[in-house]
């Protein structure tokens, strides 16, 4: 699988297709990220959004834990 462009990288990355990809595909992704500052920035933004969403979900569940 050869990643042709940034749009494909973003689409597949947000769907989580690279999580269990082959070593060669992960290598291609790493190479693309090394060369493309836009995809690096997008990846960092997606990680930040995911971390914030997890934190917000934990905050919403916290009052329920205290009530038990």
GITA-V58530 format. One line per field, one symbol per residue. phi: phi as a letter, one per 30 degrees, with the letter a starting at -180 (. if undefined). psi: psi as a letter, one per 20 degrees, with the letter a starting at -180 (. if undefined). burial: b if it has 16 or more other ideal C-beta (glycine too) atoms within 10 Angstrom, else e. A space follows every 50 residues. Layout:
# GITA-V58530
phi: ???
psi: ???
burial: ???
This chain:
# GITA-V58530
phi: .cddadddeddddddidddcdddddddddddddddcdddddddddddddd dddddddddddedddddd
psi: ppphrhggggghghikiigkrrhgghghgggghhhohghgggggghhggg gggggggghhighhhhh.
burial: eebeeeeebeebbeeeebeeeeeebeebbeebeeeeeebeebbeeeeeee eeeeeeeeeeeeeeeeee
